Amino acid sequence: MQMKRILILFFSGWFVYLTAVATDNLRIPDLRTLSLGGGGVTETPLFNPALLAVQKRNKLYANYYNRYSISELATVSGGFYCVNDILPAGIEITSFGYDEYRESLFRLSTGKQIAHKWSLGVAFQYALLQSALFEESSGRISADIGIMYRPVENVLTGLSILHFPSFKTGDKNIDNKHIASYSVQLGFNWDVLNMVLITGSLENSEEDILTGSFGMEYTPYDDFKIRTGIRTAPLRPSLGVGYRIAGIHADIGMTYHAVLGVSMGVGLSFSF
């Protein structure tokens, strides 16, 4: 049993490392955004804190996202967004991995409308890496800044700079750059006839020169939504549905990787 435990730790650790250099395991958007291709700069305050300025209701949420049906590669996240006239704020907590390898994120954010069509937001986070492979843990403290601009009523554009600046803490010998990697994202969404939402984004990061996403959300009924999207580098299509009842939103989504297979997740949120 001890040898099996060591082998699982070794191979899952390498898998986590190889996937981590191409993706942020902690900055996983909600299931609605994932179903739309994953470009969250105009969809979720987790990617753009300026969106807190346009939140209309308080929101409490929880998400579970399982990569490739491997429980050790699951991400669990939750948070609360508080709406007020003085300074809207949010708190988010994310955990990725399992007992032998764990990445965690603790994030505080705030946003404010600075002009009729403009909003600005900032966030501060602490990312922590803990593993049985290391004698000590390692972390990073970083900041985000986001801008939102609404040129017309049914169009929203956004720009966010994530993890800049970023400062290493803990064991200096551990390479933990992937848990807080620099990224710049630009995106938009467009409400078409109140039934179809079109969203897209472009991203430049330390891992990829340029990646993109595109998604559509169709609302056949007021409380039911159908979503689809696609993301590049590598090409990953996505699907999802959402249902609302009495202020509770339930979202189910899946993404597909041509080599590694299907990843699925579920999200619940309560607005009040």
Backbone hydrogen bonds in HBPLUS format (Angstrom, degrees):
<---DONOR---> <-ACCEPTOR-->    atom                        ^
c    i                          cat <-CA-CA->   ^        H-A-AA   ^      H-
h    n   atom  resd res      DA  || num        DHA   H-A  angle D-A-AA Bond
n    s   type  num  typ     dist DA aas  dist angle  dist       angle   num
A0005-ARG N   A0001-MET O   2.95 MM   4  6.16 154.2  2.02 144.9 151.8     1
A0006-ILE N   A0002-GLN O   3.02 MM   4  6.31 152.7  2.10 146.5 153.5     2
A0007-LEU N   A0003-MET O   2.98 MM   4  6.24 158.7  2.03 149.5 154.9     3
A0008-ILE N   A0004-LYS O   2.96 MM   4  6.17 163.9  1.98 151.9 156.0     4
A0009-LEU N   A0005-ARG O   2.99 MM   4  6.14 160.3  2.03 144.8 150.5     5
A0010-PHE N   A0006-ILE O   2.87 MM   4  6.07 157.7  1.92 147.6 154.0     6
A0011-PHE N   A0007-LEU O   2.95 MM   4  6.13 177.0  1.95 160.6 159.6     7
A0012-SER N   A0008-ILE O   2.93 MM   4  5.82 159.9  1.97 146.3 153.0     8
A0013-GLY N   A0009-LEU O   2.89 MM   4  5.74 143.0  2.02 134.5 145.0     9
A0014-TRP N   A0010-PHE O   3.08 MM   4  6.37 153.8  2.15 146.4 152.3    10
A0015-PHE N   A0011-PHE O   2.92 MM   4  6.15 154.5  1.99 145.2 152.9    11
A0016-VAL N   A0012-SER O   2.84 MM   4  5.98 160.3  1.87 145.9 151.1    12
A0017-TYR N   A0013-GLY O   2.96 MM   4  6.17 153.7  2.03 140.5 148.2    13
A0018-LEU N   A0014-TRP O   2.88 MM   4  6.09 165.5  1.90 152.5 155.6    14
A0019-THR N   A0015-PHE O   2.97 MM   4  6.14 160.0  2.01 152.2 157.2    15
A0020-ALA N   A0016-VAL O   2.77 MM   4  5.69 143.6  1.90 141.4 152.5    16
A0021-VAL N   A0017-TYR O   3.22 MM   4  6.42 148.7  2.33 148.9 153.0    17
A0022-ALA N   A0019-THR O   3.11 MM   3  5.43 151.6  2.19 105.5 114.3    18
A0023-THR N   A0020-ALA O   3.28 MM   3  5.07 150.7  2.37  96.3 104.6    19
A0034-LEU N   A0030-ASP O   2.96 MM   4  6.26 158.6  2.01 153.9 160.9    20
A0035-SER N   A0031-LEU O   3.04 MM   4  6.08 154.0  2.11 140.4 146.3    21
A0036-LEU N   A0033-THR O   3.05 MM   3  5.06 137.1  2.24  97.1 109.6    22
A0038-GLY N   A0033-THR O   2.87 MM   5  5.16 146.6  1.98 152.8 141.9    23
A0037-GLY N   A0034-LEU O   3.14 MM   3  5.33 154.3  2.21 113.9 113.8    24
A0043-GLU N   A0040-GLY O   3.02 MM   3  4.70 161.6  2.06 102.1 107.7    25
A0044-THR N   A0040-GLY O   3.09 MM   4  5.41 167.9  2.10 146.5 142.7    26
A0047-PHE N   A0044-THR O   3.11 MM   3  5.85 157.8  2.16 120.8 125.5    27
A0048-ASN N   A0044-THR O   3.20 MM   4  6.41 139.2  2.38 137.1 148.1    28
A0051-LEU N   A0048-ASN O   3.07 MM   3  6.00 168.0  2.08 129.0 131.8    29
A0052-LEU N   A0049-PRO O   3.12 MM   3  5.74 163.3  2.15 115.7 120.6    30
A0053-ALA N   A0050-ALA O   3.10 MM   3  5.79 154.9  2.16 116.0 122.1    31
A0054-VAL N   A0051-LEU O   3.10 MM   3  5.52 155.5  2.17 109.9 116.8    32
A0055-GLN N   A0052-LEU O   3.36 MM   3  5.22 162.8  2.39  99.2 104.2    33
A0272-PHE N   A0058-ASN O   3.01 MM 214  5.32 153.6  2.09 135.8 143.4    34
A0059-LYS N   A0081-TYR O   3.00 MM  22  5.08 158.2  2.05 140.6 146.5    35
A0081-TYR N   A0059-LYS O   2.81 MM  22  5.08 160.2  1.85 149.6 156.5    36
A0060-LEU N   A0270-PHE O   2.96 MM 210  5.23 159.7  2.00 144.6 151.1    37
A0270-PHE N   A0060-LEU O   2.74 MM 210  5.23 155.0  1.80 154.1 162.9    38
A0061-TYR N   A0079-GLY O   3.06 MM  18  5.55 166.1  2.08 152.4 154.8    39
A0079-GLY N   A0061-TYR O   3.13 MM  18  5.55 153.5  2.20 140.8 142.0    40
A0062-ALA N   A0268-LEU O   2.86 MM 206  5.47 151.2  1.95 163.7 169.4    41
A0268-LEU N   A0062-ALA O   2.92 MM 206  5.47 166.0  1.94 165.3 170.0    42
A0063-ASN N   A0077-SER O   2.83 MM  14  5.20 161.1  1.86 147.0 149.3    43
A0077-SER N   A0063-ASN O   3.04 MM  14  5.20 164.3  2.06 143.1 146.7    44
A0064-TYR N   A0266-VAL O   2.92 MM 202  5.49 154.4  1.99 159.0 167.4    45
A0266-VAL N   A0064-TYR O   2.89 MM 202  5.49 146.0  2.01 150.9 161.5    46
A0065-TYR N   A0075-THR O   2.95 MM  10  5.23 162.4  1.98 154.8 160.0    47
A0075-THR N   A0065-TYR O   2.84 MM  10  5.23 163.0  1.86 153.7 158.9    48
A0066-ASN N   A0264-MET O   2.79 MM 198  5.52 168.1  1.80 170.6 167.6    49
A0264-MET N   A0066-ASN O   3.11 MM 198  5.52 140.9  2.27 153.5 153.6    50
A0070-ILE N   A0067-ARG O   2.98 MM   3  6.02 162.5  2.01 138.9 141.1    51
A0073-LEU N   A0070-ILE O   2.93 MM   3  5.57 160.7  1.97 120.4 126.9    52
A0074-ALA N   A0071-SER O   3.32 MM   3  5.46 144.5  2.45 119.1 114.9    53
A0097-GLY N   A0074-ALA O   3.27 MM  23  5.96 154.9  2.33 154.1 161.0    54
A0076-VAL N   A0095-SER O   2.87 MM  19  5.32 163.4  1.90 159.1 163.1    55
A0095-SER N   A0076-VAL O   2.81 MM  19  5.32 155.2  1.88 156.9 165.2    56
A0078-GLY N   A0093-ILE O   2.96 MM  15  5.53 149.0  2.06 156.3 165.5    57
A0093-ILE N   A0078-GLY O   2.89 MM  15  5.53 164.5  1.91 166.6 169.2    58
A0080-PHE N   A0091-ILE O   2.92 MM  11  5.47 150.8  2.01 151.6 160.8    59
A0091-ILE N   A0080-PHE O   2.96 MM  11  5.47 152.0  2.04 148.7 157.7    60
A0082-CYS N   A0089-ALA O   2.76 MM   7  5.36 167.3  1.78 167.3 171.3    61
A0089-ALA N   A0082-CYS O   3.14 MM   7  5.36 153.4  2.21 143.8 151.2    62
A0111-GLY N   A0088-PRO O   3.33 MM  23  5.85 151.2  2.42 137.1 143.0    63
A0090-GLY N   A0109-SER O   2.87 MM  19  5.09 151.2  1.96 140.8 140.4    64
A0109-SER N   A0090-GLY O   2.97 MM  19  5.09 159.6  2.01 145.3 146.1    65
A0092-GLU N   A0107-ARG O   2.96 MM  15  5.08 158.4  2.00 144.2 148.4    66
A0107-ARG N   A0092-GLU O   2.90 MM  15  5.08 160.3  1.94 159.9 159.9    67
A0094-THR N   A0105-LEU O   2.95 MM  11  4.99 156.6  2.00 141.4 146.6    68
A0105-LEU N   A0094-THR O   2.85 MM  11  4.99 152.6  1.93 145.8 147.1    69
A0096-PHE N   A0103-GLU O   2.78 MM   7  5.07 160.3  1.82 156.2 160.2    70
A0103-GLU N   A0096-PHE O   2.89 MM   7  5.07 164.3  1.91 150.3 154.8    71
A0098-TYR N   A0101-TYR O   2.75 MM   3  5.35 150.5  1.84 150.8 154.5    72
A0101-TYR N   A0098-TYR O   3.08 MM   3  5.35 137.8  2.27 107.8 119.7    73
A0132-ALA N   A0100-GLU O   2.87 MM  32  5.27 155.1  1.93 150.9 151.7    74
A0102-ARG N   A0130-GLN O   2.72 MM  28  5.14 174.1  1.73 165.0 166.1    75
A0130-GLN N   A0102-ARG O   2.81 MM  28  5.14 167.7  1.83 162.1 165.0    76
A0104-SER N   A0128-LEU O   2.88 MM  24  5.10 156.6  1.94 146.6 153.7    77
A0128-LEU N   A0104-SER O   2.80 MM  24  5.10 158.6  1.85 145.0 152.0    78
A0106-PHE N   A0126-TYR O   3.01 MM  20  5.31 154.2  2.08 140.9 149.1    79
A0126-TYR N   A0106-PHE O   2.87 MM  20  5.31 153.3  1.94 148.7 157.5    80
A0108-LEU N   A0124-PHE O   2.90 MM  16  5.45 167.2  1.92 163.0 166.4    81
A0124-PHE N   A0108-LEU O   2.82 MM  16  5.45 158.7  1.86 161.7 168.7    82
A0110-THR N   A0122-VAL O   2.92 MM  12  5.70 154.9  1.98 167.1 175.3    83
A0122-VAL N   A0110-THR O   2.94 MM  12  5.70 150.2  2.03 159.4 169.1    84
A0112-LYS N   A0120-LEU O   2.81 MM   8  5.53 157.7  1.86 158.9 165.9    85
A0120-LEU N   A0112-LYS O   2.94 MM   8  5.53 168.0  1.95 154.5 155.6    86
A0114-ILE N   A0118-TRP O   3.07 MM   4  5.77 140.9  2.22 125.6 137.2    87
A0115-ALA N   A0118-TRP O   3.34 MM   3  4.95 152.5  2.42 139.0 131.4    88
A0150-ARG N   A0117-LYS O   3.03 MM  33  5.21 153.2  2.10 141.5 150.0    89
A0119-SER N   A0148-MET O   2.94 MM  29  5.06 146.0  2.06 145.1 148.3    90
A0148-MET N   A0119-SER O   2.97 MM  29  5.06 159.4  2.02 143.0 143.9    91
A0121-GLY N   A0146-GLY O   2.93 MM  25  5.04 153.8  2.00 148.5 147.6    92
A0146-GLY N   A0121-GLY O   2.88 MM  25  5.04 162.3  1.91 144.9 145.6    93
A0123-ALA N   A0144-ASP O   3.10 MM  21  4.98 151.7  2.18 133.4 132.4    94
A0144-ASP N   A0123-ALA O   2.86 MM  21  4.98 156.0  1.92 138.6 142.6    95
A0125-GLN N   A0142-SER O   3.05 MM  17  5.59 165.4  2.08 151.3 153.7    96
A0142-SER N   A0125-GLN O   3.07 MM  17  5.59 162.4  2.10 153.1 157.9    97
A0127-ALA N   A0140-ARG O   2.87 MM  13  5.20 162.5  1.90 156.3 159.7    98
A0140-ARG N   A0127-ALA O   2.79 MM  13  5.20 147.2  1.90 146.5 155.4    99
A0129-LEU N   A0138-SER O   2.67 MM   9  5.24 166.9  1.68 174.4 178.0   100
A0138-SER N   A0129-LEU O   3.03 MM   9  5.24 161.7  2.07 148.2 154.1   101
A0134-PHE N   A0131-SER O   3.11 MM   3  5.54 160.2  2.15 109.9 115.7   102
A0171-ASP N   A0137-SER O   3.21 MM  34  6.24 174.2  2.21 146.7 147.6   103
A0139-GLY N   A0169-THR O   3.06 MM  30  4.93 174.2  2.06 124.7 125.4   104
A0169-THR N   A0139-GLY O   2.74 MM  30  4.93 159.3  1.78 141.0 137.7   105
A0141-ILE N   A0167-PHE O   2.82 MM  26  5.18 158.4  1.87 151.1 156.4   106
A0167-PHE N   A0141-ILE O   2.74 MM  26  5.18 159.6  1.78 152.0 159.3   107
A0143-ALA N   A0165-PRO O   3.20 MM  22  5.93 139.2  2.37 159.3 168.2   108
A0164-PHE N   A0143-ALA O   2.84 MM  21  5.45 148.6  1.93 166.2 161.1   109
A0145-ILE N   A0161-ILE O   3.02 MM  16  5.40 153.7  2.09 147.0 155.3   110
A0161-ILE N   A0145-ILE O   2.88 MM  16  5.40 162.7  1.91 162.3 168.2   111
A0147-ILE N   A0159-LEU O   2.75 MM  12  5.22 159.3  1.79 160.9 167.0   112
A0159-LEU N   A0147-ILE O   2.91 MM  12  5.22 157.6  1.96 149.7 154.3   113
A0149-TYR N   A0157-THR O   2.90 MM   8  5.26 167.7  1.92 144.7 148.1   114
A0157-THR N   A0149-TYR O   2.87 MM   8  5.26 159.0  1.91 154.7 161.4   115
A0155-VAL N   A0152-VAL O   3.31 MM   3  5.51 171.6  2.32 113.9 116.1   116
A0191-ASP N   A0154-ASN O   2.89 MM  37  5.16 161.1  1.93 154.8 160.0   117
A0156-LEU N   A0189-ASN O   2.94 MM  33  5.34 164.3  1.96 157.6 160.8   118
A0189-ASN N   A0156-LEU O   2.86 MM  33  5.34 144.2  1.99 149.5 157.2   119
A0158-GLY N   A0187-GLY O   2.95 MM  29  5.38 154.8  2.02 147.0 146.0   120
A0187-GLY N   A0158-GLY O   3.01 MM  29  5.38 163.2  2.04 150.0 152.8   121
A0160-SER N   A0185-GLN O   2.94 MM  25  5.30 159.2  1.99 150.4 155.3   122
A0185-GLN N   A0160-SER O   2.90 MM  25  5.30 166.7  1.92 157.1 161.2   123
A0162-LEU N   A0183-SER O   2.79 MM  21  5.13 164.4  1.81 156.5 161.0   124
A0183-SER N   A0162-LEU O   3.26 MM  21  5.13 149.7  2.36 137.9 138.1   125
A0174-ILE N   A0171-ASP O   3.48 MM   3  5.92 168.0  2.50 111.1 114.4   126
A0179-ILE N   A0176-ASN O   3.13 MM   3  5.84 154.5  2.19 119.2 125.7   127
A0180-ALA N   A0177-LYS O   3.20 MM   3  5.79 163.4  2.23 115.6 120.7   128
A0206-GLU N   A0182-TYR O   3.31 MM  24  5.97 141.5  2.47 162.0 157.3   129
A0184-VAL N   A0204-ASN O   2.79 MM  20  5.26 159.7  1.83 156.1 163.3   130
A0204-ASN N   A0184-VAL O   2.90 MM  20  5.26 161.2  1.93 154.8 161.1   131
A0186-LEU N   A0202-LEU O   2.91 MM  16  5.34 161.9  1.94 158.1 163.5   132
A0202-LEU N   A0186-LEU O   2.78 MM  16  5.34 153.0  1.85 156.7 166.1   133
A0188-PHE N   A0200-GLY O   2.96 MM  12  5.63 153.3  2.03 157.5 161.6   134
A0200-GLY N   A0188-PHE O   3.08 MM  12  5.63 157.9  2.13 151.6 154.6   135
A0190-TRP N   A0198-ILE O   2.76 MM   8  5.17 147.7  1.87 149.2 159.8   136
A0198-ILE N   A0190-TRP O   2.96 MM   8  5.17 163.5  1.99 140.9 145.8   137
A0192-VAL N   A0196-VAL O   2.62 MM   4  5.05 171.3  1.63 176.0 174.1   138
A0195-MET N   A0192-VAL O   3.23 MM   3  6.30 162.0  2.27 133.6 134.3   139
A0196-VAL N   A0192-VAL O   3.12 MM   4  5.05 166.5  2.14 152.0 153.4   140
A0219-THR N   A0195-MET O   2.84 MM  24  5.02 151.6  1.92 150.0 156.6   141
A0197-LEU N   A0217-GLU O   2.85 MM  20  4.96 156.5  1.90 142.7 150.7   142
A0217-GLU N   A0197-LEU O   2.86 MM  20  4.96 150.7  1.94 141.5 149.3   143
A0199-THR N   A0215-GLY O   2.94 MM  16  5.19 166.5  1.96 149.1 149.5   144
A0215-GLY N   A0199-THR O   2.82 MM  16  5.19 156.4  1.88 154.8 153.4   145
A0201-SER N   A0213-SER O   3.04 MM  12  5.27 151.5  2.13 138.1 138.7   146
A0213-SER N   A0201-SER O   3.03 MM  12  5.27 149.0  2.13 143.8 144.0   147
A0203-GLU N   A0211-THR O   2.82 MM   8  5.19 153.6  1.89 153.0 154.9   148
A0211-THR N   A0203-GLU O   2.89 MM   8  5.19 150.4  1.98 145.2 154.2   149
A0205-SER N   A0208-ASP O   2.94 MM   3  5.28 170.7  1.95 170.1 167.8   150
A0232-THR N   A0212-GLY O   2.98 MM  20  5.52 158.6  2.03 159.7 161.6   151
A0214-PHE N   A0230-ILE O   2.99 MM  16  5.53 152.3  2.07 156.7 163.2   152
A0230-ILE N   A0214-PHE O   2.85 MM  16  5.53 143.5  1.98 155.9 166.8   153
A0216-MET N   A0228-THR O   2.86 MM  12  5.59 160.1  1.90 162.7 167.1   154
A0228-THR N   A0216-MET O   3.04 MM  12  5.59 152.5  2.11 158.1 165.0   155
A0218-TYR N   A0226-ILE O   2.78 MM   8  5.19 166.7  1.80 159.7 162.2   156
A0226-ILE N   A0218-TYR O   2.85 MM   8  5.19 163.6  1.88 154.5 160.2   157
A0224-PHE N   A0221-TYR O   3.24 MM   3  5.24 166.2  2.26 108.2 112.5   158
A0244-ARG N   A0223-ASP O   2.95 MM  21  4.94 148.4  2.05 140.0 145.3   159
A0225-LYS N   A0242-GLY O   2.90 MM  17  5.00 158.8  1.95 146.2 148.5   160
A0242-GLY N   A0225-LYS O   2.96 MM  17  5.00 151.3  2.04 139.2 141.2   161
A0227-ARG N   A0240-GLY O   2.80 MM  13  4.99 162.1  1.84 157.2 151.3   162
A0240-GLY N   A0227-ARG O   3.06 MM  13  4.99 139.3  2.24 140.3 132.1   163
A0229-GLY N   A0238-SER O   3.07 MM   9  5.05 152.4  2.14 133.7 131.4   164
A0238-SER N   A0229-GLY O   2.88 MM   9  5.05 148.3  1.98 141.7 135.6   165
A0231-ARG N   A0236-ARG O   3.03 MM   5  5.07 139.9  2.19 117.9 130.1   166
A0236-ARG N   A0231-ARG O   2.69 MM   5  5.07 154.6  1.76 150.6 156.7   167
A0256-TYR N   A0237-PRO O   3.01 MM  19  5.67 147.4  2.12 163.1 167.1   168
A0239-LEU N   A0254-MET O   3.01 MM  15  5.50 154.5  2.08 151.8 159.0   169
A0254-MET N   A0239-LEU O   2.89 MM  15  5.50 154.6  1.95 161.7 163.4   170
A0241-VAL N   A0252-ILE O   2.97 MM  11  5.57 149.3  2.06 152.8 162.7   171
A0252-ILE N   A0241-VAL O   3.03 MM  11  5.57 164.2  2.06 159.8 164.1   172
A0243-TYR N   A0250-ALA O   2.88 MM   7  5.34 156.5  1.93 152.3 160.2   173
A0250-ALA N   A0243-TYR O   2.84 MM   7  5.34 166.3  1.86 160.8 165.6   174
A0245-ILE N   A0248-ILE O   2.91 MM   3  5.31 157.9  1.96 148.7 155.6   175
A0248-ILE N   A0245-ILE O   3.00 MM   3  5.31 164.5  2.02 117.9 122.1   176
A0271-SER N   A0247-GLY O   3.04 MM  24  5.36 165.9  2.06 153.3 155.9   177
A0249-HIS N   A0269-SER O   2.82 MM  20  5.15 165.6  1.84 149.9 154.9   178
A0269-SER N   A0249-HIS O   2.96 MM  20  5.15 148.8  2.06 145.9 151.8   179
A0251-ASP N   A0267-GLY O   2.88 MM  16  5.02 164.1  1.90 149.0 151.5   180
A0267-GLY N   A0251-ASP O   2.83 MM  16  5.02 156.3  1.88 149.6 152.6   181
A0253-GLY N   A0265-GLY O   3.19 MM  12  5.55 165.7  2.21 143.4 146.2   182
A0265-GLY N   A0253-GLY O   2.99 MM  12  5.55 145.7  2.11 162.7 161.4   183
A0255-THR N   A0263-SER O   2.87 MM   8  5.27 155.3  1.93 148.2 156.2   184
A0263-SER N   A0255-THR O   2.90 MM   8  5.27 163.2  1.93 153.4 156.4   185
A0257-HIS N   A0261-GLY O   2.80 MM   4  4.88 165.3  1.82 137.3 142.5   186
A0261-GLY N   A0257-HIS O   2.87 MM   4  4.88 150.2  1.96 131.9 137.3   187
